[in-house]
Amino acid sequence: MTFNFHNRLREGFGAMLKVGPIDAIRANWSESNARSVAKQFQRKRLHDANDYAVEAVRHCAWNFDMTKKIGAQQAKSIADFRETVDEHFEGRDCVSHFKYTPLNSMNFHNNHVGRWLGQSPSYRNLSTLEACERAFDENRLMTAPDLRPGGSDGNPRTPW
């Protein structure tokens, strides 16, 4: 993934408009934490952590942490917005031009799982790494794009 400053700036302003500046900053901290958690997971689980698994844990961790910091609704607003920002739709409403793909369907699912974990009493008090690693071990995370026909409708699979 290449860094696109214009997209990152648009994502930041969009997040601020959706949830306010304080929660947008907290969400950004959660994203940094999620990258760190994904790297820890990858180092710890070299034998079963392919790129998709690491990406699944990163999305789970980001939403788990955001949910604990800003609440599930605010976390969903930011995550859904971030998943729909597209550099090809400069200055237009990205959501109206959005199309689900197997990969972003996987991201939406793992975002949903992270928010669910952040609200669940049995996971909420765990560290971000412990919660998402447990979700991985329990097969709650989608660790490969759903390539089945009709499998990418964007509706997250229920994590329990």
N, C-alpha and C positions, 0 to 999 in steps of 0.2 A: 504494500500500500504506500503510495507516494503522499508526501505532505502537500496539501494545497492550502496556502494561507488564506485565500479568498473564501474557501468553504469553511475553514475553521472560524474565521471572523463572522461569517454568516450564521454558523451554528451557535456561536457565543451570543450574538445579538438576538437570535431567534429564541434561545433558551431564556435570556433575560426577559424578553417580551412575554414568554409563556408562563414563567414562574417567579419572575422578579430577580433582582441582581444577587441577593444573598443566597437564595436557593440555587441559582445558576453557578455561583462560585463554589458552593458545597458540592454540586454535581460534578464540577470540574475536578475538585479534590478527589471525589470518589473515582473518577476515571483514572487519575494518576495512581491511586491505591490499587485499582483493578489491574492495571498493567504490572504492578509489582507482584500482586498475588498470582497472576498468570505465569510470571517468570519463576516464582517459587514453586508453583505446581509443576511446571515443566522440568525444573531441576530435580524435584523430588520423585517424579513419576516418568522418568525417561523411557521406561519399558512400555508404557501404554498411553503416552501423551503425544499423539500426532498433532499437526498444526490445527486441525479442526477441534480437537479436544481442548487445546490451549485456548483457542478462540472462544469456545463454549464456556470455559471457566472464566475467561475475562468478562464476557457479557454477564454471566451470572454474578460475578463479584461486583461489577459496576452497579448493577441494579439492587443487589443485596445491600451494599453500602449506602447507596442513595436512599433506599427505602428507610433504612435506620436513621438517616440524617434529615431527610426532608419529607418523608411519608410516601406511601405507595402511589397516590394520585399524581403528585408532583414528579416522582421518578418516572412514571409511565408517560407523562407529558413530554418530558425531556427525551427519554429513550425513543419514543415513537417519532418525535421530531427529528432526532439525530439519524435514525434509520432511514428517514425519507428525504433528507437533504441530498441533492444530486447536483453536481457541477454542470450538468447539461441544461438545467432549467434556470439560468441566470435571471434573477429578478422576478420570477413567476412563482406561483403557488406550487411548491414541489409535490404536495400530497395529491393534488388532482391529476398529476402526471405520473404518479408512482405505480410501478408494477411489481408484484411479488415475484421473487426468484427463489430457487431452492436455497441459496445462501442467506438471503435476508430473511427468509422464513425461519431458518435455523436461528438467526440472531433474535428475531422477535420471540421465538419460543424460549430461548435461554434468558432473555430479559425478563420474561414473564416468570420463569422459575426463580430467578434471583429475587424478584419482588415478593413472590409467594414465600420464599425462605425467610426473607426479612420480616415478614408478618407472623410467621409460624412460631409458636411458643417453644417447640422442640429444637429449632434452629437459631432463633433470634439471638440467644446469648453466646453462641459460638463465634469464634473469629471468622473473618470473611473466608480465609483459606479453608478452615475446617468445614464450614457450611457448604461451600461449593465443591470441595473434595468429596464430602459425604454424598452430595447430590450426584456427582459423577459416578461414585461407586454404586449408588442405588439406581443407576440408569435413568435418572430424571432429566439429564441434559441431553440435548440433541447434538451428537458429536460428528455428524456428517450431514450434508445437505440431503433433503428428502427429494430424491430424483424420480419417485413414482409419479405416474400421470395423475394430475389433480392433487398431488401431495403438497404443493406449495401455495395453498390458498391463504396463507397468512394467519390462520387460526392456530394458536398455540395448542399443542397437545397438553392435556392435564398432567401436571407434574406428580400427582400422587396415584 
